[in-house]
Amino acid sequence: MQPFRRSRLVTKWMAGKLRDDQEKWTQFARFFSAVRDPITHKYPSIPIDVKTTWNATVGAQDSAIAQLNRQADALMVTYYRMDEALQVSQPLQVSDDFARLAKIADGKPVFLLETGFPSGMANGSS
């Protein structure tokens, strides 16, 4: 993991909007590919990437996000260790999750844009 530095996000939170619509994922991948080079040309020192959530990165949209991340300069992830039902998982899993992110990144920098464990009775937390 690296400290935060400037980056250009092509978009954020698209996993929640595109969900399981493969045609929309394909369209977004084409869009990302088309805008990446012009942005890189204008801002050569700034990484180009896509912001995703932990659950999308390792869950149902993992292959679509992996395709985007292969074109990105870094992985940008929000990490709240909760399942799809918004129940908090055990903090003991964090180190394994970070190792998994590093493996997914395959040598690219990983930026955790947001992270934490929410609290409250409704989500099984403290």
C-alpha positions in Angstrom: 0.0 0.0 0.0 1.2 3.5 -0.8 0.4 6.9 0.7 -2.2 8.9 -1.2 -1.1 10.9 -4.2 -3.0 12.7 -6.9 -4.8 10.6 -9.4 -7.5 11.0 -12.1 -10.5 8.9 -11.6 -12.3 8.1 -14.8 -15.4 7.3 -12.8 -16.4 6.0 -9.4 -19.0 3.7 -8.0 -19.9 2.4 -11.4 -20.1 -1.2 -10.0 -23.3 -0.3 -8.1 -24.8 1.2 -11.3 -23.8 -1.4 -13.8 -24.4 -4.4 -11.5 -24.7 -7.6 -13.6 -25.4 -5.9 -17.0 -22.6 -7.3 -19.1 -23.4 -5.1 -22.1 -23.0 -2.0 -19.9 -19.7 -3.3 -18.5 -18.5 -3.8 -22.0 -19.6 -0.3 -23.0 -17.8 1.2 -19.9 -14.6 -0.8 -20.7 -14.6 0.7 -24.2 -15.2 4.2 -22.8 -12.4 3.7 -20.2 -10.0 2.5 -23.0 -10.9 5.4 -25.2 -10.4 8.2 -22.6 -7.3 6.7 -20.9 -4.7 7.6 -23.5 -5.8 11.3 -24.0 -5.9 11.8 -20.2 -2.5 10.2 -19.8 -1.1 12.4 -22.6 -2.4 15.5 -20.9 -1.4 14.4 -17.3 1.5 12.0 -17.8 2.5 11.9 -14.1 -0.9 11.2 -12.7 -2.2 7.6 -12.5 -5.5 6.8 -14.3 -7.7 4.4 -12.5 -11.2 3.4 -11.6 -12.6 3.6 -8.0 -14.4 0.4 -6.9 -15.6 -1.2 -3.7 -14.0 -4.1 -2.0 -17.1 -6.2 -2.5 -17.3 -5.5 -6.2 -13.6 -6.1 -6.7 -13.7 -9.6 -5.2 -17.4 -10.4 -5.7 -19.9 -10.7 -8.5 -18.3 -8.0 -10.7 -14.7 -9.2 -10.2 -14.0 -10.2 -13.8 -15.4 -6.9 -15.2 -13.4 -4.9 -12.7 -10.3 -7.0 -13.4 -10.6 -6.1 -17.1 -10.7 -2.4 -16.2 -7.8 -2.7 -13.7 -5.6 -4.3 -16.3 -5.8 -0.9 -18.2 -5.5 1.2 -15.1 -2.3 2.5 -13.5 -3.4 1.6 -10.0 -6.2 -0.1 -8.0 -8.4 2.3 -6.1 -10.7 0.6 -3.6 -13.0 1.6 -0.8 -12.7 -1.0 1.9 -15.5 -1.6 4.4 -15.4 -5.2 5.5 -19.1 -6.0 5.2 -21.0 -8.7 3.3 -23.7 -8.1 0.7 -26.3 -8.0 3.5 -24.3 -5.1 5.0 -23.2 -7.2 8.0 -19.8 -6.4 9.4 -17.2 -9.2 9.1 -14.5 -9.9 11.6 -11.5 -7.6 11.7 -9.2 -10.6 11.7 -9.8 -10.9 8.0 -8.2 -7.6 7.1 -4.6 -8.8 6.6 -5.8 -11.6 4.3 -7.9 -9.1 2.4 -5.0 -6.7 1.9 -2.8 -9.6 0.7 -5.6 -10.5 -1.7 -5.7 -6.9 -3.0 -2.0 -6.9 -3.5 -2.3 -10.1 -5.5 -5.1 -8.6 -7.6 -3.0 -5.5 -8.2 -0.2 -7.6 -9.6 2.5 -5.1 -8.9 0.4 -1.9 -9.4 0.0 0.5 -6.5 -3.1 0.0 -4.3 -4.9 3.1 -2.9 -7.5 2.6 -0.2 -9.7 5.7 -0.7 -12.0 5.0 2.2 -11.8 2.3 4.9 -13.3 1.4 8.2 -15.7 -0.7 10.2 -19.1 0.8 10.8 -20.7 0.5 14.2 -24.2 -0.3 15.2 -26.5 -3.0 16.2 -28.3 -3.2 12.9 -25.2 -4.5 11.0 -23.9 -6.8 13.7 -21.1 -4.5 14.9 -20.3 -3.1 18.3 
